[in-house]
């Protein structure tokens, strides 16, 4: 009971009981609507499967009833979202339209009833935060590991990927040639015209090393290690992969058979023929092989035949008359043409037999690749879901496609000299490639169950990312915060300029992730002023975009920043007049930042542009070039004269929002504090450009 004497309802079960008491005639309809067409939604993690057109058993009804006791009613506060959950179950169960309408109405009536009672209250939104590199309250905060908050039920496996330096020299050389074949436009004659981006090939190379590591792995020993590690994690209170606690150390029979099919070996002994052999299919090469196998002997004349015949007869104490010997010689000489014809016929038959054998070997190589693909994913699926749970982790289509394309790229490279691009374009004469294409199409047609996603989503929503930006902007303050004193919380110790620069860069990177979504992170890594990040005047009425003039010596635009309008102008007087004041109403054209991407830089291979709102210009200006003060971003920031702080690295930091070089007194943007050796907008603290993994690690740690 609450203070008003009204019973509080917190679980779905309690709400259903109250609903049944008030609407007893609707009991059957709402039970079907929820038990059959709502609770099977993957987010509720129902531990039993619902089948189409099959009545629920008593045990299944009991399980669903128990689940309603565990589900908080706050989960159903968003009525539209709950109805979309039910719609997904309708689709999964292939429910007809008339059935959907009935049970949508039942569920909507129940939710309206709960909402009218005041039970559907939205939970407090979770505040998103990113671990910082500096302590806010002078206390070191431990970094959180994503293994403590898994996004899916995928298991963290023991690494078995091979290292490229462990491969044999011949295999390493083949990898280099394959990279050149796919990425170098000046490679030479190739049967295909398309190229692969070097970064994409890096991914295929990683997949190749993973396949090699799996093929050379001792799979039985790996199974035992996984079981042992699960026990150790249990002892250390790390319940990250509990399924392996219920697995016997003795591997299943199919895994032992897999061990015999792909016996363990040293990575250095691996050859690309282990992946799939190259079968010679060219007729000229087969004829050349026949020529080497069947060396043509000297021509046999009648005299040599007679001499050999006489010799063998003498060995048997027999003789040959002169007339008979002459007749035999004449017969042999007259039938020489027939003998040559028989030789040619025999050669043709042998070449056809060798060609059919080569074709059969090529088809068998395609079958072996199909077996390899199936065996690999059976093994990977077992590692992530050893108990074969219906709601366990399932390997998705994307990963299957990546492995398939990796094998296909190797097949096209290894058969580059064998295929006939004129008679059979696109490798249509190579069975291995055609088999992999069939596997790709089969993978695309697969209907895979959706994996459960943790409520702690990997990618925050737009609004949640906005909350992150607010928090990150607070972390860019040039002073530490004083805990417990709201009036003077921004008057703590001054932070080093490098610390402020790191915080500001993290804020801007997350900002660009939000603004250019859904572009990939390489767009942010490769941002350059004057290239993809441009300063332009946008005339919406005339639908024209005018880029500001570029200064090639200073590598920046000839434009000046106005602190009040937060825009850029070509005339310096529009940014600051002769008295040093900032005009509130500049007369010239205003310029603003846009991210302008050509088709080669976008995710969808089309031109795309993103406008940077001017409210973010103060921080972007501070990062690139610096600005006169911290106003407009942080309040209660004392000026230079009113501060008694001393120190060689701090005394000039008070009235310049950016990097101050204390040796020469010059002012720069925060970016220059790291002495970057490149022109990209964002940089590592050592001055080098960001790599893919380094950028993601920088923004999440």
C-alpha positions in Angstrom: 0.0 0.0 0.0 1.2 3.5 -0.7 0.5 6.6 1.3 -2.9 7.1 -0.3 -4.0 3.6 0.7 -3.8 2.3 -2.9 -2.2 -1.0 -3.5 1.0 -0.8 -5.5 1.6 -3.0 -8.5 5.1 -3.6 -9.5 5.1 -6.9 -11.6 3.3 -8.1 -14.7 1.8 -10.9 -12.6 0.2 -8.5 -10.1 -1.2 -6.4 -12.9 -2.8 -9.5 -14.6 -4.4 -10.6 -11.3 -6.0 -7.2 -10.8 -7.1 -7.2 -14.5 -8.7 -10.6 -14.2 -10.7 -9.6 -11.1 -12.0 -6.5 -12.9 -12.6 -8.1 -16.3 -13.1 -11.8 -15.8 -14.7 -12.2 -19.3 -11.4 -11.1 -20.9 -9.2 -13.5 -19.0 -8.9 -16.0 -21.9 -8.1 -13.4 -24.5 -5.5 -11.5 -22.5 -3.7 -14.7 -21.5 -3.4 -15.7 -25.2 -2.3 -12.2 -26.1 0.5 -12.1 -23.5 1.5 -15.8 -23.0 1.4 -16.8 -26.7 2.0 -13.5 -28.6 4.1 -11.3 -26.3 6.3 -13.3 -23.9 8.1 -15.2 -26.8 9.7 -11.9 -27.7 13.5 -12.5 -27.5 14.0 -9.7 -25.0 12.1 -11.6 -22.3 14.4 -14.7 -22.6 11.6 -17.2 -22.4 13.3 -20.6 -21.9 10.9 -22.6 -24.1 10.0 -22.4 -27.8 6.6 -21.4 -29.1 5.5 -23.3 -32.2 3.1 -22.1 -34.9 -0.5 -23.6 -34.7 0.5 -25.8 -31.6 -1.4 -25.4 -28.3 0.6 -24.5 -25.3 1.1 -27.4 -22.9 0.4 -27.1 -19.2 4.2 -27.0 -18.4 4.7 -24.2 -21.0 1.8 -22.2 -19.4 3.4 -22.6 -16.0 6.7 -21.3 -17.2 5.1 -18.3 -18.7 3.2 -17.6 -15.5 6.4 -17.8 -13.5 8.1 -15.4 -16.0 5.3 -12.8 -15.4 6.3 -12.7 -11.7 9.9 -11.8 -12.7 9.0 -9.1 -15.2 8.7 -5.6 -13.8 5.7 -3.6 -15.0 8.0 -0.6 -15.7 9.2 -2.5 -18.8 5.8 -2.0 -20.4 5.6 1.8 -19.9 6.0 2.5 -23.6 2.8 1.2 -25.1 3.9 1.6 -28.8 7.1 -0.3 -28.1 5.2 -3.2 -26.4 2.9 -3.4 -29.4 5.9 -3.6 -31.7 7.2 -6.5 -29.6 3.9 -8.3 -30.1 4.0 -7.5 -33.8 7.4 -9.2 -34.1 6.1 -12.3 -32.4 3.2 -12.3 -34.9 5.6 -12.3 -37.7 7.8 -15.0 -36.2 4.8 -17.3 -35.7 3.2 -16.3 -39.0 -0.1 -15.4 -37.4 -2.9 -14.5 -39.8 -4.3 -11.0 -40.0 -7.6 -11.8 -38.2 -5.8 -13.3 -35.3 -3.4 -10.3 -35.0 -6.3 -7.9 -34.9 -8.0 -9.7 -32.0 -5.0 -10.0 -29.7 -3.7 -6.6 -30.5 -7.0 -5.3 -29.2 -6.7 -7.4 -26.1 -3.2 -6.3 -25.3 -4.0 -2.6 -26.0 -7.0 -2.8 -23.6 -4.8 -4.3 -20.8 -2.1 -1.7 -21.2 -4.7 1.1 -21.3 -6.1 -0.3 -18.0 -2.7 -0.3 -16.4 -1.9 3.2 -17.6 -5.2 4.4 -16.2 -4.3 3.0 -12.9 -1.0 4.8 -12.9 1.1 1.6 -12.9 3.0 2.2 -16.1 5.7 4.6 -14.9 8.8 5.1 -17.0 12.0 4.1 -15.1 14.6 6.7 -14.4 16.9 7.1 -17.5 20.3 5.6 -17.1 23.1 8.2 -17.4 25.8 7.2 -19.9 29.4 7.8 -19.1 32.7 7.0 -20.6 35.7 6.2 -18.3 38.1 9.2 -18.1 41.8 9.4 -18.2 41.9 11.9 -15.3 40.1 11.7 -11.9 37.4 14.2 -11.3 37.5 14.1 -7.5 41.2 13.2 -7.2 40.3 9.5 -6.9 41.4 7.0 -9.4 38.4 5.2 -10.9 38.9 1.6 -12.0 38.3 1.0 -15.7 35.3 -1.1 -16.6 35.9 -4.1 -18.9 33.3 -4.9 -21.5 33.6 -8.6 -20.4 31.8 -7.6 -17.2 28.9 -6.3 -19.3 28.6 -8.6 -22.3 26.3 -7.3 -25.1 25.2 -10.7 -26.3 25.5 -14.3 -25.0 28.5 -14.9 -27.2 31.3 -16.6 -25.3 34.8 -15.2 -24.9 36.9 -17.9 -26.6 40.6 -18.7 -26.1 42.4 -17.1 -29.1 43.6 -19.6 -31.7 44.3 -17.2 -34.6 47.7 -17.9 -36.3 50.4 -15.2 -36.5 51.6 -14.3 -39.9 55.2 -14.4 -38.8 54.8 -18.0 -37.8 53.8 -19.1 -41.3 56.3 -20.6 -43.7 58.2 -18.1 -46.0 56.4 -19.5 -49.0 53.0 -18.9 -47.5 54.0 -15.4 -46.4 55.1 -14.6 -49.9 51.7 -15.9 -51.2 49.9 -13.6 -48.8 51.9 -10.6 -50.2 51.2 -11.6 -53.8 47.5 -12.0 -52.9 47.4 -8.5 -51.4 49.0 -7.1 -54.5 46.6 -8.9 -56.7 43.6 -7.4 -54.9 44.8 -3.9 -53.9 47.5 -2.9 -56.4 46.0 -1.2 -59.6 49.3 -1.7 -61.4 49.5 -5.4 -60.6 49.4 -6.4 -64.3 47.0 -8.7 -66.2 44.3 -10.1 -64.0 41.0 -11.9 -65.0 38.9 -9.4 -63.0 38.8 -5.6 -62.8 37.5 -4.9 -59.3 39.9 -4.0 -56.5 39.7 -4.3 -52.7 40.4 -1.4 -50.3 43.7 -2.1 -48.4 41.8 -1.8 -45.1 39.2 -4.3 -46.2 42.0 -6.7 -47.3 43.5 -6.4 -43.8 40.2 -7.8 -42.5 40.3 -10.7 -45.0 43.9 -11.4 -43.9 42.8 -11.6 -40.3 40.0 -14.0 -41.3 42.6 -16.1 -43.2 44.8 -16.3 -40.1 41.8 -17.4 -38.1 41.0 -20.2 -40.6 44.6 -21.3 -40.6 44.8 -21.3 -36.8 41.6 -23.4 -36.7 42.9 -25.9 -39.3 46.2 -26.4 -37.4 44.6 -26.4 -34.0 44.5 -29.3 -31.6 40.8 -29.2 -31.2 40.5 -31.9 -28.5 43.0 -30.1 -26.3 41.3 -26.8 -27.0 38.0 -28.3 -25.8 39.6 -29.4 -22.5 41.1 -25.9 -22.1 37.7 -24.3 -22.5 36.2 -26.6 -19.9 39.1 -25.9 -17.5 38.9 -22.2 -18.0 35.2 -22.2 -17.2 35.9 -23.8 -13.9 38.6 -21.3 -13.1 36.3 -18.4 -13.9 33.7 -19.9 -11.6 36.2 -20.1 -8.8 37.2 -16.5 -9.5 33.5 -15.4 -9.6 33.5 -14.6 -13.3 30.3 -16.2 -14.6 30.9 -15.0 -18.1 30.4 -18.4 -19.9 28.5 -20.7 -17.5 27.4 -23.1 -20.3 30.9 -24.6 -20.3 30.5 -25.7 -16.7 27.9 -28.3 -17.8 30.2 -29.7 -20.6 32.2 -32.9 -20.1 35.9 -32.8 -20.6 35.5 -35.7 -23.0 34.9 -34.0 -26.4 31.9 -35.2 -28.5 32.4 -37.8 -31.1 31.9 -35.4 -34.0 34.7 -33.2 -32.6 37.0 -36.2 -32.4 36.2 -37.0 -36.0 37.0 -33.4 -36.9 40.4 -33.8 -35.2 41.1 -36.7 -37.6 39.9 -34.8 -40.6 42.0 -31.8 -39.8 44.9 -33.2 -37.8 46.8 -30.7 -35.7 50.1 -29.5 -37.0 52.6 -26.6 -36.7 51.5 -23.4 -38.3 54.9 -23.4 -40.1 54.0 -26.6 -41.9 50.7 -25.2 -43.2 50.4 -24.8 -47.0 47.7 -23.2 -49.1 47.0 -26.6 -50.6 45.6 -27.5 -47.2 43.0 -24.8 -47.7 42.1 -26.1 -51.2 44.3 -27.5 -53.9 44.8 -25.9 -57.3 43.7 -28.2 -60.1 45.1 -27.6 -63.6 42.2 -27.4 -66.0 43.8 -25.8 -69.1 43.9 -28.2 -72.1 47.3 -27.1 -73.2 48.8 -27.8 -69.8 47.1 -31.2 -69.7 48.6 -32.0 -73.1 52.0 -30.9 -72.0 51.7 -33.2 -69.0 50.7 -36.1 -71.3 53.7 -35.4 -73.4 56.0 -35.7 -70.4 54.4 -38.9 -69.2 54.4 -40.6 -72.7 57.9 -40.2 -74.2 57.8 -41.0 -77.9 60.1 -43.9 -78.8 62.1 -44.2 -82.0 60.3 -45.4 -85.1 60.1 -49.2 -85.4 61.0 -50.6 -88.9 60.3 -54.0 -90.4 64.0 -55.1 -90.3 64.2 -54.6 -86.5 60.9 -56.5 -86.1 62.2 -59.5 -88.1 65.5 -59.6 -86.3 63.7 -59.6 -82.9 61.3 -62.3 -84.1 64.2 -64.5 -85.3 66.0 -64.0 -82.1 63.0 -65.2 -80.0 62.4 -68.2 -82.3 66.1 -69.3 -82.0 65.6 -69.1 -78.2 62.8 -71.6 -78.7 64.8 -73.9 -81.1 62.6 -72.7 -84.0 63.4 -71.1 -87.4 61.5 -68.8 -89.7 61.5 -69.3 -93.5 62.7 -66.6 -95.8 59.4 -66.2 -97.6 57.4 -65.9 -94.4 59.8 -63.3 -93.0 59.5 -61.3 -96.2 55.7 -61.4 -96.0 55.7 -60.3 -92.4 57.9 -57.3 -93.3 55.6 -56.3 -96.1 52.5 -56.5 -93.8 54.2 -54.3 -91.2 55.3 -51.7 -93.8 51.8 -51.6 -95.4 50.0 -51.1 -92.0 52.2 -48.2 -90.7 49.5 -45.7 -91.4 47.1 -47.8 -89.4 49.5 -47.9 -86.5 49.9 -44.1 -86.5 46.1 -43.7 -86.5 45.9 -46.1 -83.5 48.5 -44.0 -81.7 46.6 -40.8 -82.3 43.4 -42.3 -81.1 45.0 -43.6 -78.0 46.5 -40.1 -77.3 43.1 -38.5 -77.8 41.4 -40.9 -75.4 44.2 -40.5 -72.8 43.9 -36.7 -73.0 40.1 -36.9 -72.5 40.6 -39.2 -69.6 43.1 -36.8 -68.0 40.8 -33.8 -68.6 37.8 -35.7 -67.0 40.0 -36.6 -64.1 41.1 -33.0 -63.6 37.5 -31.8 -63.8 36.5 -34.4 -61.2 39.4 -33.3 -59.0 38.3 -29.7 -59.3 34.7 -30.6 -58.4 36.0 -32.6 -55.4 38.1 -29.5 -54.3 34.8 -27.5 -54.4 33.1 -30.2 -52.2 36.1 -30.1 -49.8 35.7 -26.3 -49.5 32.0 -26.7 -48.7 32.9 -29.3 -46.0 35.6 -26.9 -44.7 33.0 -24.1 -44.4 30.4 -26.3 -42.7 32.9 -27.9 -40.3 34.3 -24.5 -39.3 30.9 -23.0 -38.5 29.8 -26.2 -36.7 32.8 -25.9 -34.5 32.4 -22.1 -33.9 28.7 -22.5 -33.1 29.6 -25.2 -30.6 32.1 -22.9 -28.9 29.6 -20.1 -28.4 26.6 -22.4 -27.7 27.9 -25.8 -26.5 24.5 -26.8 -25.1 22.7 -25.9 -28.4 20.2 -23.7 -26.6 17.4 -22.3 -28.6 18.0 -18.8 -27.1 21.7 -19.2 -27.1 24.1 -17.3 -29.3 23.9 -18.0 -33.0 26.5 -17.1 -35.6 25.1 -14.4 -37.8 25.1 -14.0 -41.6 27.7 -11.2 -41.6 30.4 -13.4 -40.1 29.5 -16.3 -42.4 29.7 -13.9 -45.4 33.1 -12.7 -44.4 34.6 -16.2 -44.2 33.0 -17.1 -47.5 34.4 -14.0 -49.2 37.8 -14.7 -47.7 37.9 -18.2 -49.2 36.5 -16.8 -52.5 39.3 -14.2 -52.7 41.9 -16.8 -52.2 40.3 -19.1 -54.8 40.2 -16.3 -57.4 43.9 -15.5 -56.6 45.1 -19.0 -56.9 43.1 -19.8 -60.1 44.0 -16.5 -61.7 46.2 -18.1 -64.4 43.9 -21.1 -64.9 40.6 -19.5 -65.6 39.7 -18.3 -69.1 38.2 -14.8 -68.7 37.1 -14.6 -72.4 35.3 -17.9 -72.6 34.2 -18.1 -69.0 34.1 -14.6 -67.4 33.8 -14.2 -63.6 35.6 -17.6 -63.0 32.6 -19.6 -64.2 34.9 -22.3 -65.3 36.3 -22.8 -61.7 34.2 -25.2 -59.6 35.7 -24.0 -56.3 34.6 -20.4 -57.0 31.2 -21.5 -58.2 30.8 -23.6 -55.0 31.6 -20.7 -52.8 29.1 -18.5 -54.7 26.5 -21.1 -54.0 27.5 -21.1 -50.3 27.1 -17.3 -50.3 23.6 -17.5 -51.8 22.6 -20.2 -49.3 23.9 -18.1 -46.4 21.9 -15.2 -47.6 18.8 -17.3 -47.7 19.3 -18.6 -44.1 16.7 -17.8 -41.5 18.6 -17.4 -38.3 17.1 -16.7 -34.9 17.8 -13.3 -33.5 20.4 -13.1 -30.7 19.5 -11.7 -27.3 20.9 -8.2 -26.7 21.6 -6.9 -23.3 19.7 -3.9 -22.1 23.1 -2.2 -21.8 23.2 -1.7 -25.6 26.4 -1.4 -27.5 25.3 1.7 -29.4 23.5 4.4 -27.4 20.4 6.1 -28.9 20.5 9.7 -30.2 19.2 11.1 -27.0 21.5 9.0 -24.9 24.5 10.0 -27.0 23.5 13.6 -26.3 23.7 13.0 -22.6 27.2 11.5 -23.1 28.2 14.7 -24.9 27.0 16.9 -22.0 29.0 14.8 -19.6 32.1 14.8 -21.8 31.9 18.6 -22.2 31.9 19.0 -18.5 35.0 16.8 -18.4 36.8 19.3 -20.7 36.8 22.0 -17.9 40.3 23.5 -17.3 39.9 23.1 -13.6 39.1 20.1 -11.4 35.8 20.2 -9.7 35.4 20.6 -6.0 33.1 18.0 -4.5 30.3 19.1 -2.2 30.5 22.8 -3.1 28.1 23.7 -5.9 29.0 27.4 -5.7 32.7 26.8 -6.2 32.8 23.4 -7.9 34.7 24.8 -10.9 37.4 26.5 -8.8 39.5 23.4 -8.2 43.1 22.9 -9.2 44.1 23.8 -12.7 44.5 20.8 -15.0 47.5 20.4 -17.3 46.9 21.6 -20.9 47.5 18.1 -22.2 44.7 16.7 -20.0 42.3 19.3 -21.2 43.3 18.6 -24.8 42.7 14.9 -24.4 39.3 15.5 -22.9 38.3 18.0 -25.7 39.4 15.6 -28.4 37.4 12.8 -26.9 34.3 15.1 -26.8 34.8 16.1 -30.4 35.3 12.5 -31.7 32.0 11.4 -30.0 30.4 14.5 -31.4 31.3 13.6 -34.9 30.2 10.0 -34.4 26.8 11.5 -33.6 26.7 14.0 -36.4 27.9 11.7 -39.3 26.0 8.6 -38.3 25.7 6.0 -39.9 29.1 6.6 -41.5 31.9 4.3 -40.4 34.6 5.4 -38.1 37.2 5.7 -40.9 35.4 8.9 -41.9 36.3 10.4 -38.6 39.8 9.1 -38.6 40.4 10.6 -42.0 38.9 14.0 -41.5 41.1 16.8 -42.9 40.4 20.5 -43.0 40.0 21.6 -46.6 39.4 18.0 -47.8 36.4 16.3 -46.0 36.0 19.1 -43.3 35.1 22.3 -45.2 34.2 25.8 -44.2 31.4 27.0 -46.5 28.7 29.6 -46.9 25.4 28.0 -47.4 22.7 29.9 -49.3 19.5 27.9 -48.8 17.4 30.1 -51.0 19.7 29.8 -54.0 20.7 26.3 -53.0 24.4 27.2 -53.4 27.4 26.3 -51.3 30.4 28.6 -51.5 33.7 27.3 -49.9 35.9 29.8 -48.1 39.3 30.7 -49.7 42.2 28.4 -48.7 45.6 29.4 -47.5 48.0 26.7 -48.7 51.0 28.0 -46.7 49.2 27.9 -43.4 46.9 25.0 -44.4 43.8 26.7 -43.1 41.0 28.8 -44.4 41.3 32.6 -44.7 38.4 33.1 -42.3 38.0 34.6 -38.8 35.9 33.3 -35.9 33.3 35.5 -34.2 32.8 34.5 -30.5 29.3 35.9 -30.4 27.7 34.5 -33.5 29.9 31.4 -33.4 30.4 31.7 -37.2 33.3 32.6 -39.5 33.8 35.6 -41.7 36.2 36.6 -44.4 36.7 40.2 -43.2 38.7 40.3 -39.9 36.6 43.3 -38.8 33.5 41.0 -38.7 35.3 38.9 -36.1 37.0 41.6 -34.0 37.1 45.4 -34.6 39.9 47.9 -34.1 39.1 48.3 -30.4 39.3 44.6 -29.8 35.6 44.1 -29.4 33.6 41.4 -31.1 30.8 42.7 -33.4 27.3 41.4 -32.6 26.0 41.9 -36.1 28.7 41.3 -38.7 28.0 42.6 -42.2 29.8 39.9 -44.2 28.8 36.5 -45.3 28.9 33.9 -42.6 30.7 30.5 -43.1 30.2 27.3 -41.2 31.7 23.8 -41.0 30.4 20.9 -43.1 31.6 17.3 -43.5 31.6 16.8 -47.3 32.2 13.2 -48.4 32.7 11.9 -52.0 31.4 8.5 -53.0 34.7 6.8 -52.1 34.5 7.9 -48.5 30.8 7.0 -47.7 29.2 3.8 -46.5 26.7 3.7 -49.4 29.1 4.9 -52.2 27.2 8.1 -52.7 28.0 11.7 -52.1 27.0 12.9 -48.6 27.3 16.0 -46.6 26.7 16.7 -42.9 26.2 20.2 -41.5 28.0 21.0 -38.2 25.6 23.1 -36.0 27.3 26.3 -34.9 26.7 25.6 -31.2 29.7 23.2 -31.5 32.0 25.7 -33.2 33.6 27.0 -30.0 35.0 23.6 -29.1 36.0 22.9 -32.7 37.7 26.3 -33.0 39.5 25.7 -29.7 40.8 22.3 -30.9 42.0 23.5 -34.3 43.2 27.0 -33.8 42.3 28.2 -30.3 40.2 31.1 -29.2 40.6 34.1 -26.9 38.9 32.7 -23.7 36.8 30.0 -22.2 33.6 32.0 -22.2 30.5 30.3 -23.6 31.7 26.9 -22.5 32.6 26.9 -18.8 31.3 29.4 -16.2 33.2 30.9 -13.2 36.5 30.9 -15.1 38.7 33.5 -13.5 40.7 35.8 -15.8 44.4 36.1 -15.8 44.7 39.1 -13.6 42.4 37.8 -10.9 44.4 34.5 -10.5 47.3 34.0 -8.1 48.3 30.6 -9.6 51.9 30.4 -10.6 53.9 27.9 -12.6 55.7 27.8 -15.9 53.2 25.6 -17.6 50.1 27.3 -16.2 50.5 31.0 -15.8 49.4 31.8 -19.5 46.6 29.3 -19.6 43.9 31.5 -18.1 42.9 33.7 -21.0 43.4 31.5 -24.0 41.2 28.5 -24.8 43.9 26.4 -26.5 47.6 25.5 -26.3 50.0 28.1 -25.0 53.7 27.5 -25.8 55.4 29.0 -22.7 58.8 29.1 -24.5 57.8 31.5 -27.3 54.5 32.8 -25.9 52.6 31.8 -29.0 49.0 30.5 -28.9 47.7 27.5 -30.9 44.8 25.1 -30.9 44.7 22.2 -28.4 45.6 19.9 -31.3 49.1 21.4 -31.6 50.0 20.4 -28.1 50.7 16.8 -29.4 52.9 18.0 -32.4 51.0 16.0 -35.0 53.1 14.7 -38.0 50.0 14.6 -40.3 47.1 16.8 -41.5 44.2 14.8 -40.0 41.9 16.6 -37.6 42.3 14.1 -34.8 45.6 12.7 -33.6 47.2 10.4 -31.0 49.1 11.9 -28.1 52.3 10.8 -29.8 51.6 12.8 -32.9 50.7 9.8 -35.1 47.3 9.4 -36.8 44.7 7.2 -35.3 44.3 3.6 -36.4 40.9 1.8 -36.2 41.3 0.0 -32.9 43.2 2.9 -31.3 40.4 5.4 -32.1 37.8 3.1 -30.6 39.9 2.5 -27.5 40.6 6.2 -27.1 36.9 7.0 -27.0 35.8 4.2 -24.7 38.5 4.2 -22.1 
